[in-house]
Amino acid sequence: MKKIFIVLLVVVSVSCGQKSKPQTPEEVLSNGIEKLNSWETLSFTASIFNPYIAPEPEFTDYKLKKVSYEPHLKMYFFKNMNKQTRIYYKLASLVVVEDIKKKITEFDYVNDRAIPQYLEAFMADDDNLVKLTDLINSYKNEITYVEKVEVDGNPAYVYTFRNYKLWLAVTDALPLKFEVDNGLPQPNVIVYSDVVFNQEMEDEVFTHKEKEGYVFSQMGVKAEPLLNTAAKEFSLLDLDGNTKTLADFKGKPIFLEGWVSSCHHCIASIPKVKKIQEEFGDKINIVTVNFDYDLPETKRVVSKYDISYPVLQGTAVFDKDYDIHSFPLYYIIDSNGIIVFSGSGSIEEEKESALFKALQEVE
């Protein structure tokens, strides 16, 4: 019995010795690369922060599952962005659910062959561990160990390559932090948490559920042409919470614009809309519909640019009815309620000339 105990003691001592053996930076990096390249399922939360772009961090929950027979990515994926926008992809079925807009958008695979491009865009965010893996594989011969630090109490090795910096946990080689210098005054800083490899994951994770009261639309399915058709009725709130309808603006032709505060072309077009107001204000009603879904931000921009023409708050219903596929998008509606002109993009050069000509001629 004493011999058996001694043997067990030796085995345990050796095992504990192996477990507590510190890993070198080279070993941690090698283990981390192996984990990132060999997973079958992967889930994690990423918070990305850049105060130059946004005052608060943006959080995304990811769930990924490799599937060899999937035609494009060879995987299914799910993204939950700031608990407001969820993206589901499974077997060429791509669906975006936006809670703040109460909108479900399905990308129609039959009519829209741009699905691979959408997928590439949705998977290309800096905070995605799949992108990080691709970067590491591309530049692994350039990765240099810098120092040992602590990240939220976890010992970590820091590595640099190109314009990137990576923190890996010393104990299990999991990614803890990633920094991307995109040439902005401050880099994107990404912190990873709840990283789990190879946990069982059901396919239902990648399938959206219908939500009552949400507007459904299909990307890629050609909408009925709006030109030369009657403008659809709408009921929208202005920035003070008052309800405005299309009927409130009838009696004169209408210049109707859809825009969003984060759109550079929309902001650049504000002086041109003011010019429309100045030149045609007696003849034409100007109505703009903002799609920030963020009232304080819209009010801030309206104040900053001293906008005096009506600004209404957009909805998913208006978005669908007026085929808002890009910003800015604008229409001219004649006094009989018929859409006689449409355009999109910055109001400048040829587009500006065509728009102002149509405004002069509309009755």
Stockholm file with secondary structure:
# STOCKHOLM 1.0

chainA/1-363         MKKIFIVLLVVVSVSCGQKSKPQTPEEVLSNGIEKLNSWETLSFTASIFNPYIAPEPEFTDYKLKKVSYEPHLKMYFFKNMNKQTRIYYKLASLVVVEDIKKKITEFDYVNDRAIPQYLEAFMADDDNLVKLTDLINSYKNEITYVEKVEVDGNPAYVYTFRNYKLWLAVTDALPLKFEVDNGLPQPNVIVYSDVVFNQEMEDEVFTHKEKEGYVFSQMGVKAEPLLNTAAKEFSLLDLDGNTKTLADFKGKPIFLEGWVSSCHHCIASIPKVKKIQEEFGDKINIVTVNFDYDLPETKRVVSKYDISYPVLQGTAVFDKDYDIHSFPLYYIIDSNGIIVFSGSGSIEEEKESALFKALQEVE
#=GR chainA/1-363 SS CHHHHHHHHHHHHHHHHHHHCCCCHHHHHHHHHHHHHHCSEEEEEEEEECTTTCSSCEEEEEEEEECTTCSSSSEEEEEEETTTEEEEEETTEEEEEETTTTEEEEECTTTCTTHHHHHHHHTCCTTCHHHHHHHHHHHGGGCEEEEEEEETTEEEEEEEETTEEEEEETTTCCEEEEEECCSSSSCEEEEEEEEEESCCCCGGGGSCCCCTTCEEEEETSCCCCCTTSBCCCCEEEETTSCEEEGGGGTTSCEEEEEECTTCHHHHHHHHHHHHHHHHHTTTCEEEEEECCSCHHHHHHHHHHTTCCSCEEECCHHHHHHTTCCSSSEEEEECTTSBEEEEEESCCCHHHHHHHHHHHHHCC
#=GC SS_cons         CHHHHHHHHHHHHHHHHHHHCCCCHHHHHHHHHHHHHHCSEEEEEEEEECTTTCSSCEEEEEEEEECTTCSSSSEEEEEEETTTEEEEEETTEEEEEETTTTEEEEECTTTCTTHHHHHHHHTCCTTCHHHHHHHHHHHGGGCEEEEEEEETTEEEEEEEETTEEEEEETTTCCEEEEEECCSSSSCEEEEEEEEEESCCCCGGGGSCCCCTTCEEEEETSCCCCCTTSBCCCCEEEETTSCEEEGGGGTTSCEEEEEECTTCHHHHHHHHHHHHHHHHHTTTCEEEEEECCSCHHHHHHHHHHTTCCSCEEECCHHHHHHTTCCSSSEEEEECTTSBEEEEEESCCCHHHHHHHHHHHHHCC
//
